[in-house]
Amino acid sequence: METIVFNRAVKTGALIFLHGLGDTGQSWSMGFKSLSLCNVRQIFPTAPKCPVTINHGTEMPSWFDIRSLAAIKEAEDEEGVKKASSNLLAMVDELNAEGIPNNRIILGGFSVELLRFIQP
């Protein structure tokens, strides 16, 4: 997974920001670059490319397959959601191992249903 990281040496806090469908971590990192977040490690991963059903199977960066635009009550692509959740939680575990506690880690994103399915 391609990941852009600003302030890699910072161990006081972290922001993991996830992009929306078809976007990349790099594009969002450019917007954050101008912010004065020098005391926060900023992490912008890019989802792997996979076929997305609602876009006629076109391969694009996506955290998991999206099969419809209907309100999501449960994960349609349960395997994809579990894999993406596991990868995100692994990033948090790495930060914990470096001494950054959970209460100093912010998970955020733009148009990211994945955050609804995270199981600690």
C-alpha positions in Angstrom: 0.0 0.0 0.0 1.4 3.4 -1.0 1.5 5.7 2.0 2.5 9.4 2.3 3.8 10.3 5.8 4.6 13.8 7.1 6.5 14.3 10.3 7.5 10.6 10.5 9.8 11.2 13.5 6.9 12.8 15.6 5.7 10.5 18.4 3.3 12.8 20.2 0.2 12.1 18.1 -0.9 10.9 14.7 -3.6 11.5 12.1 -4.5 8.7 9.7 -6.6 10.2 6.9 -8.3 7.9 4.4 -9.4 9.1 0.9 -12.7 8.3 -0.8 -13.4 6.1 -3.8 -11.1 6.5 -6.7 -8.8 9.0 -5.0 -5.3 8.6 -3.4 -3.6 9.4 -0.2 -1.2 11.6 -2.1 -3.9 14.0 -3.4 -5.2 14.5 0.2 -1.7 14.9 1.6 -1.2 18.0 -0.6 -4.1 19.8 1.1 -2.8 19.0 4.6 0.8 20.1 3.8 -0.1 23.7 4.3 -1.6 23.2 7.7 0.6 23.8 10.8 0.4 20.2 12.2 4.1 19.9 13.0 3.5 18.0 16.3 1.3 15.4 14.6 2.5 12.6 12.3 0.2 12.7 9.3 -0.4 9.4 7.4 -2.2 9.2 4.1 -2.5 5.6 2.8 -3.8 4.8 -0.7 -6.3 2.0 -1.1 -5.3 -0.8 -3.4 -6.9 -0.9 -6.9 -9.8 -3.2 -7.2 -12.9 -3.6 -9.4 -15.8 -1.5 -8.1 -19.2 -2.9 -8.9 -21.1 0.5 -8.9 -18.6 1.8 -11.4 -19.2 -1.1 -13.9 -16.3 -3.1 -12.5 -13.7 -0.4 -13.2 -10.5 -0.9 -11.2 -9.7 2.1 -9.0 -8.4 2.8 -5.5 -11.0 1.5 -3.2 -11.0 0.3 0.4 -13.5 -2.4 -0.6 -16.0 -3.2 -3.3 -19.1 -1.0 -3.4 -22.0 -2.9 -4.9 -24.8 -0.3 -4.6 -25.5 3.2 -3.5 -28.3 2.0 -1.1 -27.8 2.9 2.5 -25.3 0.5 3.9 -26.6 -1.3 7.0 -23.9 -4.0 6.9 -20.8 -4.7 4.9 -21.7 -5.9 1.4 -18.1 -6.8 0.7 -17.5 -8.4 4.1 -14.1 -9.9 3.1 -12.9 -6.6 1.6 -14.1 -4.6 4.7 -12.4 -7.0 7.0 -9.1 -6.8 5.1 -9.2 -3.0 4.9 -10.1 -2.8 8.6 -7.3 -5.2 9.5 -4.8 -3.0 7.5 -6.0 0.1 9.3 -5.8 -1.4 12.7 -2.3 -2.7 11.9 -1.3 0.9 11.2 -2.7 1.9 14.7 -0.8 -1.0 16.3 2.5 0.2 14.7 1.9 3.6 16.1 1.1 2.1 19.5 4.4 0.2 19.3 6.2 3.4 18.7 4.7 4.9 21.8 1.7 6.8 20.4 -1.3 5.8 22.5 -4.8 5.4 21.0 -6.1 8.6 22.6 -3.5 10.5 20.6 -4.5 8.9 17.2 -7.2 10.4 15.0 -8.8 8.3 12.3 -10.4 10.5 9.6 -11.3 10.6 6.0 -13.5 11.8 3.2 -16.5 9.7 2.1 -15.1 6.6 3.8 -17.7 4.0 4.8 -14.8 1.8 6.1 -14.7 3.8 9.4 -18.2 2.5 10.2 -17.0 -1.1 10.2 -13.8 -0.8 12.4 -13.9 -3.3 15.2 -11.3 -2.7 17.9 
